[in-house]
């Protein structure tokens, strides 16, 4: 499902809209709920960044770098102040 979601993103979506959505919503969700999806995300981001060289040459390589770094600068679930499931269990 994650691959379908990522592959459904139109190439016409601006990085100014795409990057915050990925960084603040998609990547933290995947890290928290579907950790095995991180590899899918990383590969997709890498390919999308490479594709920008062909589709948006005027802004290359800055646009590719901007997209690629989203994975590394996204909030980690622990950084969001979320309590791990272990803490929830221990409180019950």
Backbone as CSV, one residue per row, in Angstrom:
resi,resn,N_x,N_y,N_z,CA_x,CA_y,CA_z,C_x,C_y,C_z
1,UNK,0.815,-1.197,0.000,0.000,0.000,0.000,0.858,1.259,0.000
2,UNK,1.975,1.199,0.711,2.868,2.353,0.756,3.412,2.667,-0.631
3,UNK,3.823,1.633,-1.346,4.325,1.851,-2.705,3.252,2.450,-3.591
4,UNK,2.020,1.967,-3.471,0.919,2.522,-4.254,0.696,3.987,-3.938
5,UNK,0.753,4.330,-2.650,0.591,5.719,-2.232,1.678,6.595,-2.851
6,UNK,2.930,6.173,-2.705,4.042,6.964,-3.221,4.000,7.078,-4.731
7,UNK,3.680,5.983,-5.407,3.642,6.001,-6.864,2.456,6.780,-7.416
8,UNK,1.476,7.067,-6.588,0.323,7.845,-7.040,0.571,9.351,-6.967
9,UNK,1.690,9.755,-6.391,2.001,11.182,-6.274,2.382,11.722,-7.650
10,UNK,1.690,12.718,-8.074,1.930,13.324,-9.382,3.264,14.070,-9.398
11,UNK,3.945,14.000,-10.508,5.207,14.725,-10.648,4.980,16.228,-10.704
12,UNK,3.726,16.635,-10.874,3.435,18.065,-10.933,3.269,18.691,-9.546
13,UNK,3.259,17.876,-8.492,3.150,18.407,-7.127,4.448,19.127,-6.792
14,UNK,4.336,20.340,-6.290,5.528,21.123,-5.977,6.245,20.558,-4.757
15,UNK,7.557,20.714,-4.739,8.344,20.264,-3.590,7.966,21.027,-2.335
16,UNK,7.497,22.269,-2.477,7.099,23.062,-1.319,5.893,22.449,-0.621
17,UNK,5.070,21.692,-1.344,3.937,20.999,-0.735,4.285,19.568,-0.384
18,UNK,5.064,18.922,-1.234,5.382,17.514,-1.050,6.312,17.270,0.130
19,UNK,7.373,18.035,0.231,8.371,17.790,1.279,7.803,17.905,2.689
20,UNK,7.049,18.960,3.017,6.489,19.023,4.373,5.519,17.877,4.672
21,UNK,4.738,17.470,3.684,3.804,16.368,3.879,4.559,15.071,4.170
22,UNK,5.593,14.814,3.380,6.399,13.623,3.614,7.107,13.697,4.965
23,UNK,7.712,14.841,5.231,8.533,15.017,6.431,7.716,14.981,7.717
24,UNK,6.548,15.595,7.703,5.767,15.747,8.931,4.690,14.687,9.124
25,UNK,4.260,14.059,8.035,3.152,13.115,8.140,3.528,11.693,7.732
26,UNK,3.977,11.534,6.507,4.191,10.190,5.961,5.356,9.477,6.641
27,UNK,6.512,10.101,6.668,7.701,9.428,7.204,7.550,9.109,8.697
28,UNK,7.103,10.043,9.531,6.902,9.670,10.944,5.878,8.544,11.124
29,UNK,4.807,8.573,10.319,3.809,7.510,10.405,4.425,6.158,10.061
30,UNK,5.192,6.114,8.979,5.809,4.857,8.562,6.796,4.379,9.621
31,UNK,7.615,5.272,10.123,8.592,4.877,11.145,7.913,4.314,12.391
32,UNK,6.791,4.885,12.729,6.089,4.486,13.940,5.271,3.205,13.731
33,UNK,4.611,3.078,12.589,3.646,2.010,12.392,4.062,0.915,11.411
34,UNK,4.924,1.243,10.480,5.342,0.284,9.454,6.845,0.427,9.246
35,UNK,7.645,0.110,10.254,9.086,0.345,10.159,9.745,-0.311,8.948
36,UNK,9.210,-1.455,8.514,9.793,-2.106,7.338,9.562,-1.285,6.066
37,UNK,8.675,-0.320,6.110,8.410,0.545,4.965,9.460,1.631,4.772
38,UNK,10.361,1.786,5.732,11.402,2.816,5.602,12.286,2.575,4.387
39,UNK,12.569,1.319,4.085,13.390,1.009,2.921,12.662,1.395,1.637
40,UNK,11.371,1.135,1.588,10.562,1.528,0.429,10.592,3.039,0.272
41,UNK,10.407,3.751,1.377,10.447,5.221,1.352,11.795,5.744,0.878
42,UNK,12.862,5.191,1.412,14.204,5.655,1.049,14.467,5.439,-0.433
43,UNK,14.103,4.287,-0.951,14.313,4.000,-2.381,13.462,4.922,-3.251
44,UNK,12.209,5.158,-2.816,11.340,6.028,-3.594,11.882,7.460,-3.615
45,UNK,12.312,7.948,-2.466,12.862,9.304,-2.388,14.119,9.435,-3.239
46,UNK,14.963,8.418,-3.207,16.180,8.449,-4.025,15.825,8.526,-5.508
47,UNK,14.893,7.692,-5.943,14.511,7.695,-7.354,13.824,9.005,-7.733
48,UNK,12.971,9.509,-6.865,12.291,10.774,-7.140,13.295,11.913,-7.249
49,UNK,14.310,11.909,-6.391,15.351,12.943,-6.449,16.126,12.842,-7.757
50,UNK,16.436,11.631,-8.174,17.146,11.452,-9.456,16.289,11.896,-10.634
51,UNK,14.995,11.607,-10.563,14.092,11.994,-11.651,14.010,13.509,-11.826
52,UNK,14.221,14.240,-10.741,14.171,15.699,-10.837,15.256,16.245,-11.768
53,UNK,16.336,15.513,-11.906,17.394,15.950,-12.827,16.865,16.016,-14.255
54,UNK,15.924,15.135,-14.569,15.349,15.114,-15.915,14.122,16.002,-16.042
55,UNK,13.334,16.088,-14.975,12.064,16.806,-15.074,12.139,18.267,-14.638
56,UNK,13.166,18.634,-13.885,13.292,20.013,-13.393,14.768,20.419,-13.404
57,UNK,15.353,20.384,-14.591,16.792,20.641,-14.735,17.205,22.021,-14.234
58,UNK,16.320,22.986,-14.352,16.661,24.354,-13.970,17.000,24.468,-12.480
59,UNK,16.399,23.617,-11.675,16.609,23.695,-10.231,17.499,22.579,-9.686
60,UNK,18.039,21.783,-10.588,18.913,20.668,-10.197,20.284,21.198,-9.851
61,UNK,20.993,20.785,-8.868,20.757,19.647,-7.975,20.085,20.017,-6.661
62,UNK,19.806,21.299,-6.454,19.223,21.715,-5.176,17.897,21.027,-4.897
63,UNK,17.054,20.878,-5.934,15.759,20.256,-5.718,15.899,18.779,-5.349
64,UNK,16.835,18.091,-5.961,17.083,16.691,-5.635,17.581,16.524,-4.216
65,UNK,18.478,17.403,-3.812,18.999,17.362,-2.445,17.886,17.648,-1.438
66,UNK,17.049,18.625,-1.747,15.937,18.974,-0.861,15.026,17.768,-0.642
67,UNK,14.714,17.066,-1.708,13.837,15.909,-1.593,14.528,14.756,-0.867
68,UNK,15.775,14.527,-1.188,16.506,13.413,-0.570,16.708,13.610,0.930
69,UNK,16.937,14.830,1.358,17.213,15.050,2.776,15.967,14.961,3.659
70,UNK,14.790,14.949,3.055,13.543,14.839,3.817,13.562,13.597,4.708
71,UNK,14.076,12.501,4.190,14.098,11.253,4.954,14.923,11.401,6.225
72,UNK,16.014,12.149,6.138,16.935,12.262,7.270,16.549,13.367,8.246
73,UNK,15.733,14.299,7.806,15.362,15.411,8.678,13.948,15.276,9.236
74,UNK,13.234,14.229,8.834,11.871,14.019,9.336,11.919,13.702,10.820
75,UNK,10.859,14.043,11.489,10.756,13.780,12.914,10.794,12.287,13.177
76,UNK,11.541,11.911,14.174,11.544,10.533,14.637,10.346,10.382,15.571
77,UNK,9.715,9.221,15.627,8.548,9.070,16.511,8.836,9.487,17.950
78,UNK,10.021,9.175,18.473,10.346,9.564,19.844,10.461,11.074,19.990
79,UNK,10.883,11.757,18.914,11.006,13.208,18.946,9.644,13.889,18.991
80,UNK,8.613,13.162,18.599,7.277,13.745,18.570,6.604,13.707,19.929
81,UNK,7.301,13.169,20.912,6.727,13.082,22.236,5.749,11.934,22.380
82,UNK,5.811,10.976,21.479,4.910,9.843,21.548,5.436,8.835,22.554
83,UNK,4.535,8.247,23.249,4.910,7.244,24.241,4.917,5.895,23.542
84,UNK,5.950,5.137,23.750,6.020,3.826,23.113,4.948,2.915,23.678
85,UNK,4.628,1.868,22.917,3.590,0.947,23.368,3.993,0.286,24.685
86,UNK,5.280,0.103,24.922,5.740,-0.495,26.168,5.308,0.371,27.354
87,UNK,5.432,1.688,27.209,5.011,2.578,28.283,3.514,2.489,28.531
88,UNK,2.751,2.359,27.475,1.311,2.241,27.627,0.970,0.965,28.372
89,UNK,1.634,-0.115,28.017,1.365,-1.390,28.674,1.745,-1.312,30.141
90,UNK,2.870,-0.693,30.426,3.327,-0.641,31.813,2.430,0.240,32.685
91,UNK,1.664,1.126,32.077,0.771,1.986,32.847,-0.544,1.323,33.189
92,UNK,-0.870,0.256,32.473,-2.161,-0.407,32.664,-2.165,-1.244,33.903
